[in-house]
Amino acid sequence: SMVGNGTALAAVRAVAASGRFPQAVVIEGPFGSGRRTLARLIAQAAVCDARQTGRPCGQCVHCRKAAQNHHPDIVTITGSGAPRSLSVSVVREVRLNAYIRPNEAEHKVVVFENAQSMTEQAQNALLKIMEEPPAYLLFLFTCLSSTQLLSTILSRSVVLTLGAVTPEEGLPFLLERVPQASPQQAAAALQGCGGILGPALEALEGGGDEAGELAKKMVLALTQLSEVPLLTLCAGMERDRAMQQRVLEQLGAILRDALAQKAGGAGQMSGFDEEARGLAKQLTLLQLKDMLEHTAELSDLARRNANGPLLMSAVCARLRCIASAGR
């Protein structure tokens, strides 16, 4: 069910095989890196009653219930991802229910998706049970970065980090999921999304159309004399962190193509040949190189959950400054 990320998976397999789960696991990684998938696999392994086969076995009644999101001993709390959207009142309710023994399985699992949404007060409230948890209780936290959680939470948790996969790992997965895609399209999608499978899969399935259209509009805005179009585009993405990351990754792919074309190569990996050619004609080699470097840096900031409005302001200011140089 998981691709790549061998270090994290090896740790999970070892724990599942032993049956001795830690009291808390933090799973960090960018959007689309498999945080939710891994959290669900760990939860399924924790309630699985297999003894002779690997956990999760996928066959026992507990595994089947977990796979269908119907297991009474797995509780999932989902934050919106926005700061402070998971309040202390939610944690207090979880804390009260945590002392009720599991209904069916050996473990009770509480999954906090988008744990970075918890307020500091909520995290401190959770510490009261994490300091002396019942033996059957397992907390799972998914977040963009473990730095978004209190050090006191992290000190009581095992941290697993998910990230990019290699083409050798990712391409077979993408081609199996989207058989109508060509190997070249799958490779372009994976490269354009920085090796993160989720956004690459969306791009191949058509879910990346909106990000692609916004990236195309940004390319056009960069070549215009007025800065208003770029300002308007960036302002529209200030509150959508997932879209910021996807647009910047797509823009980076277009810039790579433009740079390759400017240097005399083919440059047809992004799927936006016309936009890449337009940039290659209007910008110098040095401008394209600088713009690509800044876009890569800004894309990395987006993955690390940078402040949305400030990030979009930096996108507009930096890229506009490079594009307008020499005019």
C-alpha positions in Angstrom: 0.0 0.0 0.0 3.0 2.3 0.4 5.7 3.2 -2.2 9.2 4.2 -1.3 10.0 5.7 2.1 11.9 2.5 3.1 13.2 3.8 6.4 9.8 4.7 7.8 8.2 1.5 6.5 11.0 -0.7 8.0 10.4 0.9 11.4 6.6 0.3 11.1 7.1 -3.4 10.0 9.4 -4.0 13.0 7.0 -2.6 15.5 4.0 -4.4 13.9 5.9 -7.7 13.9 6.7 -7.3 17.6 3.2 -6.3 18.6 4.7 -3.7 21.0 3.5 -0.4 19.7 4.8 3.0 21.1 2.4 5.2 22.9 2.5 7.8 20.1 3.7 8.1 16.5 4.2 11.3 14.5 4.1 11.0 10.7 5.4 14.1 9.0 5.6 14.8 5.3 4.3 17.1 2.5 0.8 16.9 1.0 0.4 13.7 -0.9 3.3 11.9 0.6 1.2 9.1 2.1 0.8 10.3 5.7 -2.8 9.3 6.0 -2.2 6.0 4.3 0.6 5.1 6.7 -1.4 6.2 9.7 -4.3 3.9 8.7 -1.9 1.0 8.1 -0.4 1.4 11.6 -3.9 1.7 13.1 -5.0 -1.5 11.3 -1.8 -3.3 12.5 -2.6 -2.2 16.0 -6.1 -3.8 16.0 -5.2 -6.8 13.9 -5.4 -10.1 15.8 -3.1 -12.1 13.5 -0.4 -14.0 15.4 1.4 -16.1 12.8 1.3 -13.7 9.8 2.5 -10.2 9.4 0.3 -7.4 10.7 -1.9 -6.1 9.4 -3.0 -9.3 7.8 -5.9 -7.7 5.9 -8.0 -10.8 6.5 -9.2 -10.8 10.1 -12.5 -9.2 11.1 -10.5 -6.3 12.7 -8.5 -5.6 9.6 -11.7 -5.6 7.4 -13.5 -3.2 9.8 -10.4 -0.9 9.9 -10.2 -0.9 6.1 -13.8 0.1 5.9 -13.3 2.8 8.5 -15.8 1.0 10.8 -13.7 -0.2 13.6 -15.0 0.9 17.0 -11.5 1.1 18.5 -10.0 3.5 15.9 -11.0 7.1 16.4 -10.0 9.7 13.8 -10.0 13.4 14.5 -9.4 15.5 11.4 -8.3 19.1 11.5 -8.7 21.4 8.5 -5.0 22.2 8.4 -5.7 25.8 9.3 -3.9 27.0 12.5 -5.9 26.6 15.7 -8.8 24.7 14.0 -8.5 21.8 16.5 -9.5 23.3 19.9 -8.9 22.2 23.4 -12.5 21.1 23.8 -12.0 18.4 21.1 -8.9 17.1 23.0 -10.7 17.1 26.3 -13.4 14.8 24.8 -10.7 12.5 23.4 -9.0 12.4 26.7 -12.2 11.4 28.5 -13.0 8.6 26.0 -9.4 7.4 26.1 -9.9 5.8 29.5 -12.7 3.6 28.2 -11.1 0.2 27.4 -11.2 -1.0 23.8 -14.4 -2.5 22.6 -13.0 -5.4 20.6 -9.2 -5.2 19.9 -6.1 -5.1 22.1 -5.5 -1.5 21.3 -7.5 1.7 21.1 -6.1 4.0 18.4 -6.7 7.8 18.2 -5.6 9.4 14.9 -5.1 13.1 14.7 -5.0 14.1 11.0 -3.5 17.5 10.3 -2.2 17.6 13.9 -0.6 21.0 13.2 -4.2 22.3 13.5 -4.1 21.8 17.3 -3.8 24.9 19.4 -0.9 25.0 21.9 -3.6 24.7 24.7 -5.0 21.6 23.0 -1.5 20.0 22.8 -0.9 20.8 26.4 -4.2 19.2 27.4 -3.2 16.1 25.4 0.0 15.8 27.4 -1.9 15.1 30.6 -2.8 11.6 29.2 0.4 11.1 27.2 2.4 11.4 30.4 0.7 8.2 31.9 -1.3 6.6 29.1 -3.3 3.4 29.5 -1.3 0.5 28.1 -3.8 -0.1 25.3 -3.8 3.4 24.0 -1.9 4.5 20.8 -1.9 8.1 19.4 -1.1 8.7 15.8 -0.4 12.3 14.6 0.0 13.3 10.9 1.4 16.7 10.1 3.4 18.6 7.5 6.3 19.0 9.8 7.0 17.7 13.3 8.3 21.2 14.2 4.6 22.3 14.3 4.1 20.2 17.4 5.3 21.0 20.9 8.7 19.5 21.9 6.9 17.8 24.9 4.7 15.9 22.4 7.6 14.9 20.3 9.7 13.7 23.2 7.0 11.1 23.9 6.6 10.1 20.2 8.3 8.1 17.5 8.7 10.4 14.5 8.5 9.0 11.0 9.3 11.2 8.0 7.8 10.7 4.5 9.1 12.4 1.4 9.8 12.0 -2.3 10.1 8.7 -4.1 12.6 7.8 -6.8 11.4 7.3 -10.4 12.2 3.6 -10.1 9.7 3.5 -7.1 7.1 5.9 -8.3 6.7 5.2 -12.0 5.3 1.6 -11.7 2.8 2.9 -9.2 1.6 5.8 -11.3 1.4 3.6 -14.5 -0.6 1.0 -12.7 -3.0 3.5 -11.3 -3.3 5.5 -14.6 -2.8 2.9 -17.3 -3.8 5.4 -20.0 -0.8 7.6 -19.2 2.5 7.1 -21.1 5.8 6.6 -19.2 6.9 10.0 -20.4 3.7 11.6 -18.9 4.2 9.8 -15.6 7.8 10.8 -15.4 6.9 14.4 -16.1 4.2 14.4 -13.5 6.5 12.9 -10.9 9.3 15.3 -11.6 7.0 18.2 -11.7 5.6 17.4 -8.3 9.1 16.9 -6.7 8.8 13.2 -6.4 5.6 13.3 -4.3 3.2 10.7 -5.4 -0.1 12.3 -4.4 0.1 15.4 -6.5 1.7 13.5 -9.4 -1.3 11.0 -9.4 -3.7 13.9 -9.3 -2.0 15.6 -12.2 -2.2 12.4 -14.3 -5.8 11.8 -13.4 -6.8 15.3 -14.2 -7.1 16.6 -10.6 -4.1 18.8 -11.2 -5.9 20.7 -14.0 -6.7 23.7 -11.7 -3.0 24.0 -10.5 -1.9 23.7 -14.1 -4.2 26.4 -15.3 -3.0 28.7 -12.5 0.6 28.0 -13.4 -0.1 28.8 -17.0 -1.7 32.1 -16.0 1.4 32.9 -13.8 3.7 32.3 -16.8 1.6 34.8 -18.8 1.5 37.3 -16.0 5.3 37.2 -15.7 5.7 38.3 -19.3 3.3 41.3 -19.0 4.4 44.8 -18.2 1.8 45.3 -15.5 2.3 43.6 -12.1 -1.4 43.5 -11.4 -2.2 40.1 -13.0 0.5 38.4 -10.9 -0.6 40.1 -7.8 -4.2 39.1 -8.4 -3.2 35.4 -9.0 -1.0 35.3 -5.9 -3.7 36.9 -3.7 -6.2 34.3 -4.8 -4.0 31.5 -3.4 -3.0 33.0 -0.1 -5.3 30.7 2.0 -4.9 27.5 0.0 -1.6 25.9 1.0 -2.1 22.7 -1.0 -2.8 24.8 -4.2 0.3 27.0 -3.5 2.5 23.9 -3.4 1.0 22.4 -6.6 1.2 25.6 -8.6 4.8 26.3 -7.6 5.8 22.7 -8.4 4.1 23.0 -11.8 5.6 26.4 -12.4 9.0 24.9 -11.6 8.5 22.2 -14.2 7.6 24.8 -16.9 10.7 26.8 -16.0 12.9 23.7 -16.3 11.5 23.1 -19.8 12.1 26.8 -20.7 15.6 26.7 -19.4 16.3 23.5 -21.4 14.9 25.0 -24.6 16.9 28.2 -24.1 20.0 26.1 -23.8 19.2 24.3 -27.0 17.6 21.1 -25.6 14.1 19.6 -26.1 12.5 20.7 -22.8 9.2 18.9 -23.0 8.7 17.3 -19.6 6.1 19.7 -18.0 3.3 19.1 -20.6 3.1 22.9 -21.1 5.3 23.3 -24.2 3.7 26.5 -25.5 4.2 28.3 -22.1 7.8 27.0 -21.8 8.6 28.3 -25.4 7.1 31.7 -24.5 9.3 32.1 -21.5 12.3 30.9 -23.4 11.7 33.5 -26.0 11.1 36.4 -23.6 13.6 35.8 -20.8 17.4 35.4 -20.8 19.2 32.2 -19.8 20.2 33.9 -16.5 16.7 35.1 -15.8 15.3 31.6 -16.3 18.0 30.1 -14.1 17.4 32.7 -11.3 13.6 32.2 -11.6 13.9 28.4 -11.4 16.2 28.6 -8.3 13.8 31.0 -6.5 10.7 28.9 -7.5 12.4 25.8 -6.1 13.2 27.6 -2.8 9.6 29.0 -2.6 8.2 25.5 -3.3 10.2 24.1 -0.5 8.9 26.8 1.8 5.4 25.8 0.8 6.1 22.2 1.7 7.3 23.3 5.1 4.0 25.1 5.8 5.3 28.7 5.4 2.8 31.5 6.1 0.5 31.6 3.1 0.1 35.4 2.5 3.8 36.0 3.2 4.8 33.2 0.8 2.6 34.5 -2.0 4.0 38.0 -1.4 7.5 36.6 -1.8 6.5 34.7 -5.0 5.1 37.9 -6.5 8.0 40.1 -5.5 10.9 37.7 -6.4 9.6 36.4 -9.7 8.4 39.8 -10.8 11.7 41.4 -10.0 13.6 38.8 -12.1 11.2 38.9 -15.0 11.3 42.7 -15.2 15.1 43.0 -15.0 16.5 44.5 -18.2 13.3 45.9 -19.4 
